[in-house]
Amino acid sequence: HQKYNCRLFLLSTTICKCICSILMLALVELTPYTLYPGDKLELSCKGIEEIQEVTWTKDHVPLVDGEHTRLRNHQMEIERVEPADSGLYACFAQGPNSNHTDFFNVNVTDGLASSEDDEEDESSSEEAKLSSDQKLLPMAPVWAQPDQMEKKLHAVPASKTVKFRCQANGNPTPTLKWLKNGNEFKKDQRIGGYKVREHMWTIIMESVVPSDKGNYTCLVENKYGSINHTYQLDVVEPSEHRPILQAGLPANRTVVVGSDVEFECKVFSDPRPHIQWLKHIEVSGSRVGPDGLPYVRILKTAGISTTDKEMEVLKIWNVSLEDSGEYTCLAGNSIGHSHHSAWLTMAISKILVGTCWAP
């Protein structure tokens, strides 16, 4: 603890001197959750006392107990999530001696079309159909559904989601590794990364761009052998389309007050896009106007000599509590507009007032 003398200016113009006990800043841990439509979401406030009162919010809007969102004993549950459930969740626990806050970044990604999901679920059960004798016997990897792997060349439009699958059987259960153009494919090699559904033997890349073109090889092996299969991906960029924004950008950020922060927004567009950075604000206590559109303040817009690369980054120096909130990267061209948003969350500073007296 550190002690400071401070002045409070009251409406009656009375000046008080207070001794304030200021607790040091504590960086908030932002826990990420990635789910698919239909998954169950369970969030829990940790490290709190039973007597504390808990308030849940989504994107800084209070949540209420209902059929879709269940609030129970410091927990929040959604039985079957939807893409609209994505956002920044927080629980605020207030007690007689302390306060506690947890933040959760929830992303519900669009899955396969229902028919494709059914095919995945059905084919994934093929492994379960193996007899007990087969599962007990040592077995080198073999493809479970080779007929579904015959299509090797996949040409898809830019901005679409691509999924490659290499389901295999073997005993012991084989491991799965993905290569791109013959080299190990690491998540940080692609902006927005990729997802692997281990139980489906599937790799998922969202919002593909021309740089995603290449050969993708699945390497499946156990101690008795190995097999591999290569898919060729060609990303077809339409001659005219609205701007494509890279999945996962801008990303939510949590920073300490007084530090610097930057948001990145990767834009792909032909013709050349016009890029703006916006901050969502409140007007008369509302974030949305009568027309249903959000209130925003333009932070950055392209000038005559501004390059697209410069516009793809928003930098904020010496951030303050007032800088917290939702930020949007808006890109438009003659065809249409696209936008992605992210939240800036401040580290929590707790101030406890000790004594106060009038001179």
N, C-alpha and C positions, 0 to 999 in steps of 0.2 A: 504494500500500500504506500502511496505517496500523498502528502497533504498539501493543499493549495488554499490560498485565500481567494475568494471570488465575490463578485458583486452581482446582485439581482435587482433589476430595475422593475419595480412594480407599477401597476396602473395608477396608484395613488401617489406616485413619485417618491415614495419612501424607499430608501436605499438600505438594504440589509447586507451584512457581511456574513458569509457562511464558510464553515470549514467543510470542505468536500473530500470525501474519501473516494478516490478514483481507482477503480480496478483496471489493470493493464488490459490491453486489447487481446482478445482471444480469437484466433482465426476459426471461422466456421467451416466444418467439414461438410462438403457437398457430396452426398452419396448418390452415385448414378444407378439407375435401374433401366434395363432395356427389355421390353416385352413384346409379344406378338398379340394381335387381336384375339380375344378369347381367353388369354392368360389371366391368372388371378394375381392381383396386386395387394400386398400386405406391407404396411409401413408402421413402424413402432417408435415412439419416443423412448429414448434410452436414458438411464441414469437419473430418473426422477422419483420423487416420493409419491406414495399413493394419495396423499392429501392434496396434491397440487391440482389446479384446474388447468386443463389442456384445451387449447384452441388450434384448429387445423385450418390452413389456408392453401389455396391453389392459385398461383400467379398473383399472390398478395390479396386474393379475394377470399373471405371466410367461407368455409364449407359447413354444410348442415347435414345432419343424419337423414338418410332417405333410402329409397329402394336401390339406387345405383351405388351410392357411396354410404358405407356403414362406418359409424364412429363408435368404437367400443373400448373403454378402459385403456386410454392412451394409445389405441391402435386405430388405424384407418384401413378399410378393406374395400376393394372393388372386385366382385366375383368374376366378371368378364370384362376386361378392359377394351376400350375402343381407341382409335387414333386421337380422338378429341380429348382423351384423358392425359395426353402428353402435357408436360409443364413442370413448373417449379413448385413443389409442395413443401410446406413447413409446418412444424408443430411448435407451439409456444406454451411452455408450462410455467405457470406462476404459482409460487409458494410463499409461505410466510418468511422464509429465510433466504431464498434464492430463486432465480429465474433460469430457465433452460430453453434452448432453441436448437432444433435439428432441421436441416434442409435436405431435400431429396430431389434429384433431377430425374424425372420419369420420361422415357421416350418409348411410345408405342409405335413400332414401325409397321408399315403396311406389309402384310404377308402375301403369300401366293393367292391367286384367285381360288375360290372355294373348290372348284373342280380339281385344281392342281393339288390343293391341300389334301383332298380326299385320296388322290393318287398316292401322295407321299405317305399318308397314314396307312393306306392299304398295303403298299409295298413294304413299308417298314415292318409290317407284321409277318412278312414272309420269313424273316429270320426266326421268329418265334415258332414257325411251323416245322423247323428242323426237329427231327426226333431226338430223344434224349441220348440214344446211342451215338448219333452223329455229333452231338455237342460234346460228348465225353471223349471222342476220338481226336487225336491230334490232326489238324487240318491246315494246310497252307491256304492263304486267301484266295477266294474265288468271287467273281461278280455275282451279286444276288439278282440283278435285273439287267443283264447285258443287252436285251432288246431295247431298253429305254436309253441306252448310251450310244446308239448307232449314229445319231445326228451329231457330227463333230463340229461343223461350222455353224455358228450362231451369229447372225447379223441383226442387230437391234438398234432402234433409234436412240439417240442421245437422250439422257435424262431418265431412261427406264431402269428398272431393277433386273439384274441378271442373277440367275441361280444355276449352279452346276452341281451335279450329284454323282457320287461314286459309291453306292451302297455295296458292301461286301460281307461275306461270311468267312469265318475261320475260327480255329481254336488253337491257342488262345485268341481272344478278340483282337483283330488287327488294329494297328494305329493308322491314322490318316494324316498326311502332310500335303500341303499345296505348294506348287511351284509356278512361277510366271516366267515364261521364256527360258526354262531350264534352271532358274535360280530360286532359292527359297523365297517365298512370297510373305513378306512381313507387313503387318497392319500399318505401320508408320510409313510404308512406301506409297501409300495411296491416301490422298486427302479424303477424310471421312472414313478411312479404314474399310474393313469388311467384317462380316459376321460369319461364324461357323456354327451350324446346328449339328452338334456331334451325333445326336441320336438319329438324325436324318442323313448323315454323311454328306452334308450340303454346305457349299460356300455361297454367300450372298453379298452382292455388291449393289449398293443403291446409287441412283442418279449417275449412271455411267457417262463418261466423257471420252473424247477421242484418245486421250492418253491411256485409257484402259484397254485399248486394242492389244492383242497378243495371244500367246498360247498358254493355256492354264492346264497344268498336269496334276492329277491326284496320284499320290504315291501311297499305296496301301501295303502294309507288311506286318508280319510276325516272325517268330524265330524259325518258321518252317518255309518261308518264302515271301516273295513280294510281287505285286502286279501294279501296273500303272495305266492311266488313260489320259489322253490329251484332248481338250476342247479348244477350238479356235474361236476367239471373239473378235467380231468386227463391229465397231460402233459407227452407225450411219448418222451423220449430222445433216438434218434437213436443210435445204437451201434457205428456207424462211421459217422461223420459229421465234417464240418469245424467249427471253434470256433464260438460260439454265443455271441454277445455283447449285454449287457443290454440296452434297449432303453432309450434315454435321457442322456446317459453318453458317454464321458465326456460332461459337460455342459459349455456353454459360460460363461466367467468370466470378470468382470470389476473391476479393483482395482486401488488404489492410488500408484503412483511411490514410491518405497522404502518399500512397504509392502511385505508380503509373500502370496503365492497363491498355491493351489494344484488342480490338475485334477484327477478325478477318472474314471476308466474304469473297469467295471465288466465283467469278461470273464468266459464262461462256455464251457468246452471242454473235450472230452475224445477221443483220447489220450491227454496227458498233452500238453498245448500250449506253444509256444515260443512267448513272448510278448516284443514289442519294443515301445518306445515313440519317435516320430519324430517331428521336427519343419520344416515347409515349409519355404524355402528361395528363394531369387532371384539370378540368375546368368546372368550377362550381361543384366540386366533389364527384364529378363523373369522368370516366375515362373514354366514354363513347358519346358522340354527338347525336342529335335527333335523326340524322340520316343513317345512323348505324355504323358510321365510320369512326375510327379512333381519333382522339385528339393527339396531334404530334407536333414536335418542334424540329425543324430542319437543322441538323448539326453540320452537315458537310454536303456540298453539291459540286459537280464538276465545273471548272472554269474553262476558258478557251485553251489554255496550255496544260491543263491537268491530264495526266495519263490515266488509263484504266487501272494500271497497277497501283498508282497512288490512291485511287478512289476505293480500291478493294480493302483498304485498311483504315480503321478508325482508331485514333490514339487519343487517350484522355490522360492528361498529366495531373498529378497531385489531386487524386480523386477525393471527394468529400461525400458525406452521407447523402447530400442532395443529388449526387450522380447515380445513386442506385436506382434500378428500375429496368424497364424493357427497352431494348434497342432493336431497330429494324434496318436491314439492308434492303433497299428497294432498287430494282434494276428494270428498266423499260426500254423498249425499242418500238419501231413502227408496227410491230405485230401484236405486242401486248406487254404485260408487266409480270414480274415474279418477285417474291420477297421471302426472306427468312428472318427470324427474330431470335434474340438471346437475352438473358437476364444478367445484370450486373448486381451482385450482392456484396454488401460491405461486411467486414469483420465486425463483431459485436463489441461495443464499448459499454460497460455498465457503470453508472454513476450513482453513488449512494450519498444522500445529503445527511450530514451529521447535525450540527447545531446551527441555528440562525437567530440573529437578534438585530433589533433596530438600534441605531446609535442614540 
